[in-house]
C-alpha cells in the first residue's frame, strides 16, 4: 500500500465481508438525493458521494473525494426517510449492511443519519466502489457522539 493517501481506491464486494470493507471506507460519505439512481431495467443501483478519506487521517490529512458506488443484480429498491421530491436533500451514510435471505440472495441496507435508509433486494452481493479523482480538503473530521 502506498503512503500517499491520494491514491484512488477501487474495491469490489462479492460477499458480506467485502461489503463491510466498502462500508468502512464510505462511513460518513455525504450525498444528495439527486446523486442516487435506480436503473431497474439494468438491475443496477448507483450513487455518487463525497466520502471522507479515513485512510488519510493517519497521515494528518482531512480530505474528501468523489466516489461512485454501484450494485448489480438488484431486484428491488425501497427507502424510508428520503424525500425523492427533494433532490437537494443531503444524506450522510453511516454504514452498509447485508441480511441474507436465501443464499446468496438477500437485502443490502444503506443506513443514513436521522434514520433514513435504502434497502436493495439483491440476487447476490455484487458491488463496486471507485474513487473518481477529485480530492479536496475537508472542513472537519466527522465525529459520532457515544451511544447511550
C-alpha positions as CSV (number, residue, x, y, z in Angstrom):
1,X,0.0,0.0,0.0
2,X,1.3,3.4,-0.9
3,X,2.0,6.1,1.8
4,X,0.2,8.6,-0.5
5,X,-3.4,8.8,0.7
6,X,-4.3,10.5,-2.6
7,X,-4.1,7.1,-4.4
8,X,-7.7,6.3,-5.5
9,X,-9.4,3.2,-4.2
10,X,-11.2,0.7,-6.3
11,X,-13.0,-2.0,-4.3
12,X,-15.2,-4.9,-5.3
13,X,-17.6,-6.6,-2.9
14,X,-18.8,-10.1,-3.6
15,X,-19.8,-11.2,-0.1
16,X,-20.7,-9.7,3.3
17,X,-17.1,-9.5,4.5
18,X,-16.1,-7.5,1.3
19,X,-19.2,-5.3,1.8
20,X,-18.1,-4.5,5.4
21,X,-14.8,-3.1,4.0
22,X,-16.6,-1.0,1.5
23,X,-18.9,0.2,4.3
24,X,-15.9,1.2,6.4
25,X,-14.5,3.3,3.6
26,X,-17.8,5.0,2.9
27,X,-18.6,5.8,6.5
28,X,-19.6,9.5,6.7
29,X,-19.9,9.9,3.0
30,X,-22.3,12.7,2.0
31,X,-24.5,12.8,-1.0
32,X,-27.7,14.4,-2.3
33,X,-30.9,12.5,-3.2
34,X,-30.2,13.6,-6.8
35,X,-26.9,11.6,-6.7
36,X,-28.9,8.3,-6.5
37,X,-30.2,6.4,-9.4
38,X,-32.1,3.1,-9.7
39,X,-31.7,1.6,-13.2
40,X,-34.4,-1.0,-13.0
41,X,-34.0,-2.5,-16.5
42,X,-30.3,-2.9,-15.9
43,X,-30.8,-4.3,-12.3
44,X,-28.3,-1.6,-11.2
45,X,-28.4,0.8,-8.3
46,X,-25.8,3.6,-8.2
47,X,-24.8,6.7,-6.3
48,X,-22.1,9.3,-6.3
49,X,-20.8,10.5,-2.9
50,X,-18.2,12.7,-1.3
51,X,-16.5,10.2,1.0
52,X,-14.3,11.2,3.9
53,X,-10.8,9.9,3.3
54,X,-10.3,8.0,6.6
55,X,-7.0,6.4,5.5
56,X,-5.5,9.9,5.2
57,X,-6.3,10.8,8.8
58,X,-3.3,8.7,9.9
59,X,-1.1,10.9,7.8
60,X,-2.6,14.1,9.3
61,X,-4.8,14.8,6.3
62,X,-8.6,15.7,6.3
63,X,-9.9,15.2,2.8
64,X,-13.0,14.2,0.9
65,X,-13.0,12.6,-2.5
66,X,-15.7,12.0,-5.2
67,X,-16.6,8.3,-5.1
68,X,-19.0,6.1,-7.0
69,X,-20.8,3.0,-5.7
70,X,-22.9,0.7,-7.6
71,X,-24.7,-2.6,-7.0
72,X,-25.6,-5.0,-9.8
73,X,-28.2,-7.8,-9.8
74,X,-30.7,-5.6,-7.9
75,X,-34.3,-6.8,-8.0
76,X,-35.9,-4.0,-6.0
77,X,-35.3,-0.8,-4.0
78,X,-37.2,0.6,-1.0
79,X,-36.4,3.6,1.1
80,X,-37.5,5.3,4.2
81,X,-36.8,8.9,5.4
82,X,-35.8,10.0,1.9
83,X,-37.9,12.5,0.0
84,X,-37.3,11.8,-3.7
85,X,-39.2,15.1,-4.4
86,X,-36.3,17.0,-2.7
87,X,-33.3,16.3,-4.9
88,X,-31.1,18.6,-2.8
89,X,-31.8,16.7,0.5
90,X,-28.3,15.9,1.9
91,X,-27.8,12.3,3.2
92,X,-24.9,11.2,5.4
93,X,-24.1,7.5,5.0
94,X,-23.3,5.7,8.3
95,X,-23.0,2.1,7.2
96,X,-23.9,-0.6,4.7
97,X,-25.1,-4.0,5.9
98,X,-26.3,-7.2,4.4
99,X,-29.0,-9.6,5.6
100,X,-29.0,-13.0,3.9
101,X,-32.4,-14.4,2.9
102,X,-31.9,-17.3,0.5
103,X,-28.2,-17.7,-0.1
104,X,-26.7,-15.9,-2.0
105,X,-29.8,-13.6,-2.2
106,X,-30.6,-11.0,0.5
107,X,-31.0,-7.4,1.4
108,X,-28.3,-4.7,1.3
109,X,-29.2,-1.8,3.5
110,X,-27.6,1.6,3.3
111,X,-28.1,3.3,6.7
112,X,-28.1,7.1,6.8
113,X,-28.2,9.6,9.6
114,X,-31.6,10.6,11.1
115,X,-33.0,7.1,10.5
116,X,-33.1,7.2,6.7
117,X,-32.3,4.0,4.8
118,X,-32.3,2.4,1.4
119,X,-32.8,-1.3,1.1
120,X,-31.8,-3.2,-2.0
121,X,-33.2,-6.7,-2.7
122,X,-30.3,-8.4,-4.5
123,X,-29.8,-11.8,-6.2
124,X,-26.3,-11.7,-4.6
125,X,-23.8,-9.2,-3.5
126,X,-22.1,-7.7,-6.5
127,X,-20.9,-4.2,-5.8
128,X,-18.1,-1.9,-6.8
129,X,-16.8,1.3,-5.1
130,X,-14.4,3.6,-7.1
131,X,-12.8,6.9,-6.4
132,X,-13.4,9.2,-9.4
133,X,-10.5,11.6,-8.9
134,X,-11.3,14.9,-7.3
135,X,-9.8,15.3,-3.8
136,X,-10.3,18.4,-1.6
137,X,-9.7,19.5,2.0
138,X,-12.5,18.6,4.4
139,X,-13.7,21.3,6.7
140,X,-13.7,18.9,9.7
141,X,-13.3,15.3,10.7
142,X,-16.7,13.6,11.1
143,X,-17.5,12.6,14.7
144,X,-20.1,10.5,16.3
145,X,-21.3,11.0,19.9
146,X,-21.1,8.0,22.1
147,X,-24.3,5.9,22.0
148,X,-26.2,5.8,25.4
